[in-house]
Amino acid sequence: MFSYQKTIKNKVSCFGVGLHSGEDVTLTLNPAPTDTGIVFKRNDVTDKDNMVPAFYLNVEGTMLGTTITNDDGISVATIEHLMAALWGCGVDNCIIEVDGPEVPIMDGSSEPFVFLIECAGVEAQDKTRKVVEVLKEVTVSEGGDNGGHITIAPAEGFTVDLEIDFGDNVIAKQAGTFDTRQVSFKSDLCRARTFGFEHEVDYLRSQGLAQGGSLDNAIVVGKEGILNKEDLRYRDEFVRHKILDCIGDIYLAGAYFKGSLKGFKSGHALNNKLLRKFFEQSDAWRMMQYTPQAEAAAV
């Protein structure tokens, strides 16, 4: 976590389809100066402000993905898998151009974006990275006793510990932990794909969602098993994808975290709700910054 800020070395592009919009979209990653953060640029918008910072206070929608919107009402949807890849590759600063309203879904995981970033290369910049240190426990919940919750708490390093329970015969209950001190984002998490249920597909499409969804970019769960020809990439791929989503959402804080996240039946809405409540409490956190002597100093 504690290091110099990083950006990509070279401009790099990819092409795909939006999971929910079904629209073809070209995405381009560009190097950016220190302290830029992650910023999306809608190239198809010319009559309004087309820059949309990837920041938790800009989150406008959390249904089946995370959508950010600027003050002019310009949005970029389904950003969480790309945000997780940027986090996993250590990229602090990047301008992301898209020519449509949604980030391409690719194969439903972060792996294609990790590949894209590695093709571009990552380089250290001349300013140190800031890290949010969690000082006290903060919890948010929804849905009462049978609903979900997520907690952030002080810890060494960064961990995400999630449990899911869909009440079905295929996914059922799964629990997983991602600890940056023990496992690798690239090998242990980034390949986990998004998923949905067969019985929901018609309804989602009637609501204008999942227009670009297919067995090539999502795991589809039927009553007796998964419908995809490809086997699961991990035994517990479903909970690993939820952890991936959580990391992508939490990176909208605009900084890396020193702390632990623990959740049950949490999702995009709770992830954003947690960030908002956490940063509202000034005694819950402090900003740390790397020093050339490799020590963290409060700033």
WOWOSUL-V464226 format. One record per pair of residues at least 6 apart in sequence whose ideal C-beta (glycine too) atoms are under 8 Angstrom apart, sorted by the first residue. I is the first residue (numbers start at 0). J is the second residue. D is the distance in Angstrom with one decimal. If there is no record, write none. Layout:
I_J_D + I_J_D
//
This chain:
0_128_7.5 + 0_130_5.1 + 0_156_7.6 + 0_157_6.6 + 0_179_7.6 + 0_255_4.7 + 0_256_7.8 + 0_257_6.2 + 1_128_6.9 + 1_130_6.2 + 1_287_7.4 + 1_289_4.1 + 1_293_6.9 + 1_295_5.7 + 2_89_7.3 + 2_123_7.2 + 2_127_7.5 + 2_128_5.6 + 2_289_5.9 + 3_123_4.4 + 3_124_5.9 + 3_125_7.2 + 3_126_6.7 + 3_127_5.6 + 3_128_6.3 + 3_289_7.0 + 4_33_5.1 + 4_34_7.4 + 4_91_4.3 + 4_92_6.1 + 4_123_7.4 + 4_124_4.5 + 4_126_5.2 + 4_127_6.9 + 4_128_5.0 + 5_89_5.1 + 5_90_5.6 + 5_91_5.5 + 5_92_7.3 + 5_121_5.3 + 5_122_6.4 + 5_123_5.5 + 5_124_6.3 + 5_128_7.9 + 6_30_4.7 + 6_31_5.4 + 6_32_7.8 + 6_35_7.9 + 6_90_6.4 + 6_91_6.9 + 6_92_4.4 + 6_93_6.1 + 6_121_7.4 + 6_122_6.5 + 6_124_6.1 + 7_28_5.7 + 7_29_7.5 + 7_30_5.3 + 7_90_6.3 + 7_93_6.1 + 7_116_6.2 + 7_119_4.1 + 7_120_6.3 + 7_121_5.9 + 7_122_7.5 + 8_30_6.8 + 8_119_5.9 + 8_120_3.5 + 8_121_6.8 + 8_122_4.9 + 9_30_7.3 + 9_119_4.8 + 9_120_6.0 + 10_27_6.4 + 10_28_6.9 + 10_29_5.2 + 10_30_7.1 + 10_119_7.2 + 11_27_7.1 + 11_28_5.3 + 11_115_5.5 + 11_116_7.7 + 11_118_5.5 + 11_119_4.0 + 12_25_6.1 + 12_26_6.6 + 12_27_4.3 + 12_28_7.5 + 13_25_7.5 + 13_26_5.5 + 13_103_6.8 + 13_105_7.3 + 13_111_6.9 + 13_115_5.5 + 14_23_7.1 + 14_24_7.4 + 14_25_5.1 + 14_26_7.6 + 14_103_7.0 + 15_23_7.6 + 15_24_6.4 + 15_26_7.3 + 15_103_2.7 + 15_104_6.3 + 15_105_5.2 + 15_111_8.0 + 16_22_6.9 + 16_23_5.7 + 16_24_7.0 + 16_103_6.0 + 16_104_6.5 + 16_211_4.1 + 16_216_7.6 + 17_23_8.0 + 17_24_5.7 + 17_76_7.3 + 17_77_6.7 + 17_99_6.4 + 17_100_7.1 + 17_101_3.4 + 17_102_7.3 + 17_103_6.3 + 17_104_6.6 + 17_210_7.6 + 17_211_5.2 + 18_64_7.2 + 18_77_5.7 + 18_101_7.1 + 18_104_3.8 + 18_107_7.7 + 18_193_7.4 + 18_209_6.6 + 18_211_5.2 + 18_212_5.6 + 18_216_6.5 + 18_217_7.3 + 19_63_6.7 + 19_64_6.7 + 19_76_6.5 + 19_77_6.5 + 19_101_6.3 + 19_207_7.5 + 19_208_4.8 + 19_209_6.0 + 19_210_6.2 + 19_211_6.9 + 19_212_7.8 + 20_76_7.3 + 20_99_6.9 + 20_100_5.8 + 20_101_4.7 + 20_210_6.0 + 20_211_6.6 + 21_210_3.0 + 21_211_3.9 + 22_99_5.0 + 22_100_7.1 + 22_101_6.8 + 22_211_7.3 + 23_99_7.4 + 24_97_5.8 + 24_98_6.0 + 24_99_3.8 + 24_101_6.3 + 24_102_7.3 + 24_103_5.1 + 25_96_8.0 + 25_97_7.3 + 25_98_5.2 + 26_81_7.8 + 26_95_6.6 + 26_96_7.0 + 26_97_5.2 + 26_102_6.3 + 26_103_5.8 + 27_95_7.2 + 27_96_4.2 + 27_97_7.9 + 28_93_5.7 + 28_94_7.8 + 28_95_5.8 + 28_115_6.5 + 28_116_6.9 + 28_119_6.0 + 29_93_6.7 + 29_94_4.2 + 29_95_7.4 + 29_96_6.7 + 30_92_7.7 + 30_93_7.3 + 30_94_7.8 + 31_38_7.2 + 31_92_4.0 + 31_93_5.3 + 31_94_4.9 + 32_92_6.5 + 32_124_7.8 + 33_91_7.9 + 33_92_6.2 + 33_124_4.9 + 33_125_6.9 + 33_126_4.1 + 34_92_7.2 + 34_126_6.8 + 35_92_4.2 + 35_93_7.5 + 35_94_7.0 + 36_52_6.3 + 36_53_6.8 + 36_54_7.4 + 36_91_7.1 + 36_92_6.3 + 36_253_5.2 + 37_52_7.5 + 37_53_4.0 + 37_82_6.9 + 37_85_6.0 + 37_90_7.6 + 37_91_8.0 + 37_92_7.4 + 37_93_5.4 + 37_95_6.9 + 37_250_7.6 + 37_253_7.7 + 38_50_5.8 + 38_51_7.0 + 38_52_5.1 + 38_53_6.6 + 38_93_7.5 + 38_94_5.4 + 38_95_7.0 + 39_50_7.4 + 39_51_4.4 + 39_52_7.7 + 39_53_6.3 + 39_67_7.1 + 39_75_4.4 + 39_78_7.1 + 39_95_4.9 + 39_96_7.9 + 39_97_6.3 + 40_49_5.7 + 40_50_5.6 + 40_51_7.5 + 40_94_5.9 + 40_95_6.7 + 40_96_4.8 + 40_97_7.3 + 41_49_4.2 + 41_51_6.8 + 41_73_5.5 + 41_75_6.6 + 41_97_6.1 + 41_98_7.7 + 41_99_7.9 + 41_100_7.6 + 42_49_7.1 + 42_96_5.2 + 42_97_6.8 + 42_98_4.7 + 43_97_7.9 + 43_98_4.8 + 43_99_6.1 + 44_73_5.5 + 47_71_4.2 + 47_72_7.4 + 47_73_5.7 + 48_69_5.8 + 48_70_7.0 + 48_71_4.4 + 48_73_6.5 + 49_73_5.8 + 50_69_6.7 + 51_57_6.6 + 51_67_5.4 + 51_68_6.8 + 51_69_4.6 + 51_73_5.9 + 51_74_7.0 + 51_75_5.2 + 52_67_7.5 + 52_69_7.3 + 53_67_6.1 + 53_78_6.5 + 53_82_6.3 + 53_250_7.7 + 53_251_5.8 + 53_253_7.6 + 54_67_7.2 + 54_251_5.9 + 54_253_5.8 + 55_251_4.2 + 55_252_5.9 + 55_253_7.8 + 55_271_5.9 + 55_274_4.2 + 55_275_6.6 + 55_278_7.6 + 56_275_7.4 + 57_67_4.3 + 57_68_6.0 + 57_69_6.5 + 57_251_7.9 + 58_65_6.0 + 58_66_7.0 + 58_67_5.7 + 58_251_6.6 + 58_271_4.7 + 59_66_5.4 + 59_67_6.6 + 59_68_3.8 + 59_74_6.4 + 60_66_3.6 + 60_68_7.7 + 60_74_7.6 + 60_76_7.0 + 61_266_7.3 + 61_267_3.8 + 61_268_4.1 + 61_270_7.9 + 61_271_5.9 + 62_208_7.6 + 62_267_7.8 + 63_203_7.5 + 63_208_6.1 + 63_209_7.7 + 63_267_8.0 + 64_76_5.8 + 64_77_4.1 + 64_78_7.7 + 64_79_6.5 + 64_267_6.6 + 65_76_7.7 + 65_77_7.2 + 65_78_5.6 + 65_79_4.8 + 65_82_7.9 + 65_247_7.2 + 65_248_5.7 + 65_251_7.4 + 65_267_5.0 + 65_270_7.9 + 65_271_7.2 + 66_74_5.4 + 66_75_7.0 + 66_76_4.2 + 66_77_7.4 + 66_78_7.5 + 67_74_6.7 + 67_75_5.7 + 67_78_6.3 + 67_251_7.6 + 68_74_4.4 + 74_100_6.1 + 75_97_6.2 + 75_100_6.8 + 75_101_7.0 + 75_102_6.6 + 76_100_5.9 + 76_101_4.3 + 76_102_7.1 + 77_101_5.1 + 77_102_5.1 + 77_104_6.6 + 78_102_5.4 + 78_247_7.2 + 79_243_7.8 + 79_244_5.1 + 79_247_3.4 + 79_248_5.7 + 79_267_7.0 + 80_102_7.3 + 80_104_7.6 + 80_105_7.6 + 80_107_7.7 + 80_108_6.6 + 80_109_4.8 + 80_112_6.5 + 80_193_7.5 + 80_243_7.0 + 80_244_7.7 + 80_247_6.1 + 81_95_7.2 + 81_102_5.3 + 81_109_7.4 + 81_112_5.0 + 81_247_7.3 + 82_246_7.8 + 82_247_3.8 + 82_248_7.3 + 82_250_4.8 + 82_251_6.7 + 83_109_4.8 + 83_184_7.8 + 83_188_7.9 + 83_189_7.4 + 83_243_5.0 + 83_244_7.3 + 83_246_4.7 + 83_247_3.6 + 83_250_6.9 + 84_109_4.2 + 84_112_3.5 + 84_113_4.9 + 84_115_7.9 + 84_116_6.2 + 84_189_6.6 + 85_93_6.3 + 85_112_7.6 + 85_116_7.1 + 85_250_6.9 + 86_184_7.6 + 86_246_5.6 + 86_247_7.0 + 86_250_4.4 + 86_255_7.5 + 87_109_6.7 + 87_113_6.3 + 87_184_3.4 + 87_185_6.5 + 87_188_7.3 + 87_189_5.9 + 87_246_7.5 + 88_113_6.1 + 88_116_4.5 + 88_117_7.2 + 88_121_5.8 + 88_184_8.0 + 89_121_6.2 + 90_116_6.4 + 90_121_6.2 + 91_124_7.8 + 91_128_6.0 + 92_124_7.1 + 104_193_7.5 + 104_211_6.4 + 104_212_7.7 + 104_216_4.6 + 104_217_7.6 + 105_111_3.9 + 105_112_7.0 + 105_216_6.7 + 106_192_6.5 + 106_215_6.8 + 106_216_5.6 + 107_192_3.8 + 107_193_4.3 + 107_194_7.8 + 107_216_4.4 + 107_217_4.7 + 107_218_7.2 + 108_189_6.3 + 108_190_5.3 + 108_191_5.7 + 108_192_4.7 + 108_193_7.4 + 108_232_7.8 + 108_240_7.3 + 108_243_7.3 + 109_188_7.6 + 109_189_4.2 + 109_190_7.8 + 109_191_8.0 + 109_243_5.9 + 109_247_7.7 + 110_189_4.9 + 110_190_4.7 + 113_184_7.9 + 113_185_6.0 + 113_189_5.1 + 127_288_5.4 + 127_289_4.2 + 127_290_7.1 + 128_254_7.7 + 128_255_6.8 + 128_288_7.4 + 128_289_5.7 + 129_254_5.3 + 129_286_5.2 + 129_287_6.9 + 129_288_5.1 + 129_298_7.2 + 130_254_6.1 + 130_255_4.9 + 130_256_7.0 + 130_257_5.5 + 130_286_7.4 + 130_287_4.6 + 130_288_7.3 + 130_289_7.5 + 130_295_7.1 + 131_252_6.2 + 131_254_5.0 + 131_255_7.1 + 131_256_5.1 + 131_257_6.9 + 131_258_7.4 + 131_284_5.4 + 131_285_7.8 + 131_286_6.2 + 131_287_7.4 + 132_153_7.7 + 132_257_4.6 + 132_258_7.0 + 132_284_6.4 + 132_285_5.3 + 132_286_7.5 + 132_287_4.8 + 132_295_7.6 + 133_151_5.6 + 133_152_6.3 + 133_153_4.9 + 133_154_7.0 + 133_256_6.6 + 133_257_6.5 + 133_258_3.1 + 133_259_7.6 + 133_277_7.9 + 133_283_6.9 + 133_284_5.9 + 134_153_6.2 + 134_282_6.6 + 134_283_5.7 + 134_284_5.7 + 134_285_6.2 + 135_152_7.8 + 135_153_6.9 + 135_280_7.6 + 135_282_6.5 + 135_283_4.9 + 136_150_6.1 + 136_151_7.1 + 136_152_4.3 + 136_153_7.3 + 137_150_6.9 + 137_151_5.3 + 137_152_7.8 + 137_273_6.9 + 137_276_5.8 + 137_277_4.7 + 137_280_6.5 + 137_283_5.4 + 138_148_6.1 + 138_149_7.2 + 138_150_4.3 + 138_151_7.9 + 138_273_8.0 + 139_148_6.8 + 139_149_6.2 + 139_269_5.9 + 139_272_4.6 + 139_273_4.8 + 139_276_5.5 + 140_146_6.1 + 140_147_6.7 + 140_148_3.8 + 140_149_7.8 + 140_269_7.6 + 141_147_6.0 + 141_148_7.6 + 141_268_7.1 + 141_269_6.2 + 141_272_7.5 + 142_264_7.8 + 146_264_6.8 + 147_262_6.9 + 147_263_5.8 + 147_264_3.4 + 147_265_4.8 + 147_266_6.9 + 147_269_5.7 + 148_262_6.5 + 148_263_5.7 + 148_264_7.7 + 148_265_6.8 + 148_269_7.2 + 149_245_7.9 + 149_260_6.4 + 149_261_7.1 + 149_262_3.5 + 149_263_7.7 + 149_265_4.1 + 149_269_5.0 + 149_270_6.7 + 149_273_5.3 + 150_260_7.1 + 150_261_5.1 + 150_262_7.0 + 150_273_8.0 + 151_256_7.8 + 151_258_5.6 + 151_259_7.1 + 151_260_5.4 + 151_273_6.1 + 151_277_5.8 + 152_258_6.3 + 152_259_5.3 + 152_261_7.2 + 153_258_5.9 + 153_259_7.7 + 154_257_7.2 + 154_258_5.2 + 154_259_3.8 + 155_180_7.9 + 155_257_7.4 + 156_178_6.6 + 156_179_5.5 + 156_180_4.6 + 156_257_7.0 + 157_178_7.7 + 157_179_4.8 + 157_255_7.1 + 157_256_5.4 + 157_257_6.4 + 157_258_6.7 + 157_259_7.4 + 158_176_6.4 + 158_177_6.6 + 158_178_4.5 + 158_179_7.2 + 158_259_4.4 + 158_260_7.0 + 159_176_7.1 + 159_177_4.7 + 159_242_4.9 + 159_245_5.5 + 159_246_6.3 + 159_259_7.6 + 159_260_4.7 + 159_261_7.9 + 160_174_7.7 + 160_175_7.6 + 160_176_4.5 + 160_177_7.8 + 160_259_6.9 + 160_260_6.9 + 160_261_4.5 + 160_262_7.5 + 161_174_7.1 + 161_175_6.1 + 161_176_8.0 + 161_238_6.0 + 161_241_5.3 + 161_242_5.4 + 161_245_6.5 + 161_260_7.8 + 161_261_7.5 + 161_262_4.9 + 161_263_7.5 + 161_265_6.6 + 162_172_6.9 + 162_173_7.2 + 162_174_4.3 + 162_238_7.3 + 162_262_7.3 + 162_263_4.8 + 162_264_7.4 + 163_170_7.0 + 163_172_6.9 + 163_173_5.3 + 163_174_7.7 + 163_237_6.4 + 163_238_5.2 + 163_241_5.6 + 163_263_8.0 + 163_264_6.3 + 164_171_7.3 + 164_172_4.6 + 164_263_7.6 + 164_264_6.0 + 165_171_7.0 + 167_196_7.5 + 167_220_7.0 + 168_222_7.1 + 168_223_7.7 + 169_220_5.0 + 169_221_7.5 + 169_222_7.9 + 169_223_7.6 + 169_224_5.9 + 169_225_6.8 + 170_194_7.8 + 170_220_6.4 + 170_237_5.0 + 173_235_5.1 + 173_237_5.6 + 173_238_3.9 + 174_238_6.3 + 175_235_5.5 + 175_238_4.0 + 175_239_5.7 + 175_241_7.8 + 175_242_5.8 + 177_184_7.8 + 177_187_7.1 + 177_188_5.9 + 177_239_7.8 + 177_242_4.9 + 177_246_7.5 + 182_188_7.4 + 184_246_7.9 + 187_239_7.6 + 188_239_5.7 + 188_242_6.4 + 188_243_5.4 + 188_246_7.8 + 189_243_7.0 + 190_232_4.8 + 190_233_7.2 + 191_232_6.6 + 191_233_6.1 + 191_236_4.9 + 191_237_7.9 + 191_239_3.8 + 191_240_3.9 + 191_242_7.7 + 191_243_5.4 + 192_216_7.6 + 192_217_6.3 + 192_218_5.3 + 192_232_6.9 + 192_236_6.7 + 192_240_6.1 + 193_216_7.6 + 193_217_5.1 + 193_218_7.2 + 193_240_6.0 + 193_244_8.0 + 194_217_6.0 + 194_218_3.8 + 194_219_7.3 + 194_220_6.1 + 194_236_7.8 + 194_237_5.9 + 194_240_6.5 + 195_203_7.4 + 195_209_7.1 + 195_212_7.1 + 195_217_5.8 + 195_218_7.6 + 195_219_6.1 + 195_220_7.0 + 196_219_7.4 + 196_220_5.0 + 196_221_7.9 + 197_219_5.5 + 197_220_6.5 + 197_221_4.5 + 197_222_7.6 + 197_226_6.4 + 200_209_6.4 + 200_212_7.3 + 200_219_7.3 + 203_209_4.1 + 203_212_7.7 + 204_210_6.4 + 214_226_6.3 + 214_227_5.0 + 214_228_7.3 + 218_225_5.6 + 218_227_5.8 + 218_231_7.4 + 218_236_7.0 + 218_237_7.6 + 219_225_6.7 + 219_226_4.5 + 219_227_6.4 + 220_226_7.5 + 225_231_7.0 + 233_239_5.4 + 241_265_7.7 + 241_266_7.6 + 244_266_7.4 + 244_267_6.8 + 244_270_7.6 + 245_260_6.5 + 245_262_7.1 + 245_265_7.0 + 245_270_5.7 + 248_267_5.9 + 248_270_3.7 + 248_271_6.3 + 248_274_7.8 + 249_256_6.6 + 249_260_6.9 + 249_270_6.3 + 249_274_6.9 + 251_271_7.4 + 251_274_6.7 + 252_274_5.8 + 252_278_7.5 + 254_286_7.4 + 257_287_6.7 + 260_273_8.0 + 262_269_7.0 + 277_283_5.5 + 277_284_6.6 + 278_284_6.9 + 285_297_5.7 + 286_297_7.6 + 286_298_5.5 + 287_295_4.4 + 287_296_7.1 + 287_297_6.3 + 287_298_7.1 + 288_295_7.1 + 288_296_6.1 + 288_298_4.7 + 289_295_6.7 + 290_296_5.4
//
